[in-house]
Amino acid sequence: MAAKRYIKPSAVYVIGDQHPMGRWWQQVLRDVHGVRFVYRELPPNISGEPVHFQHHLSDLVRLQTLYFNGGIYLDADMVVVRDLEPLLDYDITLGMVENGTGMGNAFIVAKRGSPFIREWYNEYRHYKKDEFYWNSLQVTN
């Protein structure tokens, strides 16, 4: 509801490997015009490596989606409290996290074809499966 109020998106996509169900999903469908569920099968691995943390798979899908489409990504627990229009002028905007890891990936605004998103995604070829924050928040060249 907050995203609907402050962002005024033309569409809201919920991407996952299982269709949302239940009372809250039904309420979202009633209250937020333009919500669409997009089925996306999870990748079986990352760069041939088995995945230890399932979060990494959604990180990868998020980067693919933003690179090819651009837009605003919000984790389900993110609450928008003001207009984000000024951020749309930049190629990339990331949130910050408070646990000392630096940039955050729970809030991303990116233009389609963002070089930063492409580079971030490409760094997954050096995937470190046992380090939770490495690929998603701490990758450096």
Summary of the structure (lengths in Angstrom):
residues: 141
radius of gyration: 15.5
end to end distance: 38.5
largest distance: 45.4
contacts: 328
relative contact order: 0.17
helix: 37%
strand: 21%
